[in-house]
Amino acid sequence: MQQKPINVAIIGFGGMGSFHLKLMKKVPGKFNIIGSHDILEERQAYARKKGLHAYDSDEALLGDPNVELVVVATPNDLHKEIVINALEHGKHVICEKPVTMACADFEDMAAAAERCGRLFTVHQNRRWDPDYHTARQIFESNTLGRTFHIESRVHGSRGIPGDWRNKKEHGGGMLLDWGIHMLDQMLQMMGPRRLLSLYAQLTYITNENCDDGFRVYCKFEDDISFTVEVLTSNFINLPRWYILGENGSAVVRNWRRAGKIVKVSNWENRDAVPIQAGVGLTKTMAPRSWKTIRRYPLPKPRCDWTGYYRMVFDALRNEGPIPVTHDEQRRLLKLVEAMFVSGGENRVVELE
């Protein structure tokens, strides 16, 4: 028997608010998006154009008994107040990332969800990115033998967007923007391994108010290092993923999953011939011949971006697991806070 769709309303109908509308519509029969509210009249008009009811205020939206699930897609500094208000109105809540800017604030939100008996989860949609799943499959399948180092990065050349995202008081900056996605991917890939220490550098090249980029070097259990980098003043991009293992290397160059795997095929053949490198000779850095290595295409695991919403539906209708747990968010926010400490004090921070 087909289950009743979930009635949804969206608070904050900008880019991400309308993105939720688009993706929820791709999950047939699961969600019925009935309305939204935004403080900007042009977004109210856009919602009406899309066939939604444009509520006059958040309170009007939250007071509608037909609304079962609220999506919060406002600037970061507004998340806590709106989420708690929605929960106290008896609504289930999806909140955009970052859920908030401090661990203590998140605990208040989680406590409200527990007190009100409502689902509260965060939209970490990039857990479904194809390039991430490609890198994760290479790691988890031991394709390269024991993996000892992973690099994950995104590069841009436009600085921080010229809206609230470049204002610290609104939760702006790249660490709380792209960083939240990529650090979440890292923690998901590493699973239960403890994060032992980190060293972070934050950049302020185009903006003094908040960070326009960062790089962090993380050390995990099992002798695995992981570098995450987000920079916005790069006119030549480095690969999206670079993975090193005992028996080979892999590169995923971009979101389209261009790249390759190169593995040793013959450890016994030590055919290194010295080459001239600059003004000297080197045998150590001489390239391997085709007789000792093989090249392989990248795996292409199937990814469904609507998987997040299907899990939300299953959690509400069938008591299934929520897609992003509170403990996962606690770990992520503690990592972010440690990075701000490391970057601000120029020191290694030990964790977990």
N, C-alpha and C positions, 0 to 999 in steps of 0.2 A: 504494500500500500504506500502510495506516495505521501511523504511527510509535508506538513505545512511549511511554506516558505517563511523565512525570518524577515520581518519588517525592519528596515534600516533607515536611519537618518544620519546625515553627515554635518558635523560642525567644522567649518573652515572649508569653503568650496573653491580653493585655489587649485594649483597644479596637482597636488597629491589627493585632494578631495575628489576631484574629477577623475583621477586615475583609479581610485577605489570604485567609483561608479562604473567605469569602463570594464574593470576586471570582474566585478561581481556579476555583471550582465553576461559574462562568459561562462558562468556556472548555472546552467538552466535549472529552473525550478527550486533553487536554494534560497535566493534572496530577492526581496521586493524593496527596492530603494524608493521610499515615498517622499522624502523631502530633505532639505538642508537649510543651514543658516550661515551667512557670512556678513561681516561688518561692512563690506564694500558692496555698493548697490549694483555695480556692473556684474559682480559674481551672483548676486541675487537674480538679476535679469537672465544671466546665463543658465542658472538652475531652472528657471521657468521655461526657458527655451528647450531644455532637455526633458521637460515634462514633469519636473519635480515641484512639490509645494515649497515655496520659499518662506520659511517661518520668520516672523518679525523679530524674534530674539531667541537666545539659547533657552531661556525659561519656557517660552512657548513650545519649542521643540521638545524639551524634556518633560513638559506637562502633558504631551499627547500620549494617551494610554495605548494608542496603536503602535507606538515605536517600541520595539523590543531590544534592538541593538543600536548603539551610537558609535560612529567612527569619529575620532577626534584628530583633525588634521590642521591644527592651528600652529602659530609659532611656538617654539619649544617652551618658552617661559610661561605659557598659559596652560600647559597640559595638566598640571597637578590640580588646579582649582576646578577645571572643567570635568576632569575624570571623576574626581570625588563627588562633585555635584551630580553628575549623571548616575553614578552608582547609588547615591542616596535617593535618587528619583526612581530606583528600581530597574535601571537599564543595565544590560550587559555592555561592555566597552572594548573596542579596539582602539588603541592609541598609537599614533605615529611615533616613529623613533626620532631622536632619543626620547624615551618615555619621560625623562626629566633630567635635570642637570646635576643632581646630587643623590647619593644613596639614601640619605635620611628622608628626602621627599618621596622617593619610591616606596619606602617602608610605610609611609602614611597612606599612600594610594593602595598598596597591597592590603593593609589593615582594613581600609574602607571596603574593599571587595569582600574580604572575609566576613566583616561585620554585616554587610548587606546581602551576603549569599549570592553574589553575582559573578559572572565570568569577567575577567579583566586580563587582557593579553596585549602584546605589542606587535606592531607590524614590522617584522624583520624579513622583508620580502626577498632580499638577496641571498637567502638560504636556498633559493630555487634558481639562481643564475647558472646557465650552462657552463660557463668557463670555470666557475667554482666547483661544480660537480665533476668536471673533467680532471681538475687538479686533485680533488679529493679521492677520486677513484684510483689515480696513479699512486697516491700515498697509501691508501688503505689496502690495495692489492699487492703491495710490495713489488711493483713493477720494476723498480730500480734497485731492488735489494733493500737493505736498511737505509731509510731516508734520514739524513742528518741535518739538512738545511732546506728551508722553504722561503721564498720571497713572493710577496703579494703587493701589488702597487697599482695605483691609477695616477696618471699625469694629465694635467690640463695647462692651458696657457692664458686663461682669462681672469685669474685672481678669484676672489669671492664674489658671488652674485650681488648685485647692488640693491638688495632688499634687506629685510630684517636679518638675513644670514650673515651680514658683516657687522653686526652689533652684538657685543658681548652680553649686554643686559637682556637680550632676547634669546640667548642661547646659541649665538652664531659661532662661526669658525668651522674649520674643516675636520677637526677631531670629533666634534659632535654631529657633523654632517656625514661625509663619506666614511670617516673613521669608525663610526658606530657599526656600519655595515661590515667593513672589512675585519674589524676586531671580532665581531660576532662570528664571521666565517672562520677565522682562525681558531676560536675557542671550540666551535662545533667540530672542526677537523681534528683538533687535538684530543677531544673527548675528555675522559677523566684524568688525563695526565696533569700533574700539578704544574702551574706556572711558577717557576722558582724566582726569577728576577727579570727586570726590564730596565732599559735605558732609553729615554725619549728625548727627541729634539723637536721643538715647535718653531715654525718659521713665521716671520712677520714682515715679509718682503713688500707686499702691496697694501697692508693694512696694519696699523698700530693698535687698533682696538681689540682685535681678536686674531687668532692664528689663521693664516691662509694655507697652512700645510704642516706636515709632521712626518717624522720617521721614528720608528721604535724597533729596538732589537730585543726580542724576548727569548728567554732560556727556559725550556720545558724539561720535565723528566724524560728519561730514555735518551738523554744527550741530543735533543733536537732543538735547534735554534730556528727562530721564525722572525723574519723582518717584514714589517708592514709600513708602507710608504704612501702618503697622499701629498702631492705637490701641485701647485697651480701656476707656476711660472716656468714651465717646461715646454719648449717648442720642438723638442725631439723626445719622443716617448720611449722609455724602456719597456721590456715585456711585462704583460699583466701578471704572469706567474713564471717562476723559475725554480726548479726543484732539483736537488742534488741527492743522489744515493750512492751507495758503495759500488754499484755495478753500472751506473749510467746517469744521464741527466735528461731533463724534460723542460721544454719551454712552451708556454701557452701565450701567444703574443698579444692577443686582443680578445674582446668579447665575442668575436665571431669564431673563436677557437682555432685560429691558424697556429701552426706550431709543429713540433715533432718530438720524438723520443730517440735518443742515441744511447745504445748499450754496448758494453764490451762483449765480444763473441769469443775471444781467445786470450785469456790472461797469460798463457804460456809463451805466446809469441811476443818477444821483446825486441821488436824490429826498429826501435827508435833511431833515427838518423839525425845527427845534429843539423840545425839550420842556423842561418845568420839572422839574428834578431837585433835590430838597430846596429850598434857598432860592435856587437859581440856575438858569440856562438852560444846556443843552448840546445841541450838534449832533453832536459826536463820538460820544456814547453813546446817541444816539437809535436806537430799534429800526428795523430794516429793514422795508419794506413787503412784502407778499406778491408784489409785482411783480418783486422782485429776488432772491428766495430760493425754494428748493424743499425740501420735506421728504421723506425717504426712510426706509423701514423698515431695520432692521439686517439684515445677512446672517445666516443661520443654518447655518453649516457643521456637518456631521455629525461627531459625536465618539463614540468607543467607548472607555470607560474600561478595557476589557479589552485594549486595544492594547498596553499595557506588557507584560502577561503573554504575549501572543502573540509579542512580540519576544524575550522571554527564552527561550521554547520554541524559536523558530527559531534563536537563537544557539547553543543547546545541541545541537539535533538536526540543524541544517542549516548550521552555521557562519555564520549571519547576523550582522548588526551588533548589538552590545549596545545596549539602549535608552538608557542613561545612561553616557557614557564617562568615563574617568579624567580626561582633560583638561578636560571640562566641570565636573567636581567641583573640580579644582584652581582653575579660574578663579572659581568660586562661593565657595570657602572663602577665597581671597585677598581677594575683595570684602568678605566678612563681617569678616575681620580688619581691613581698612582702615576699615570702619565703626566698629568698636570703638575704633580709634585716633582717628578723627575726632570721635566723640562724647565720648570721654574727654578729649581735648585741645582741643576746641572749635576745630577748624581744618579747612581744606580739605586733602584728601589727593590727590595726583596718582598716577595708575596707568598701567600698560601703556605 
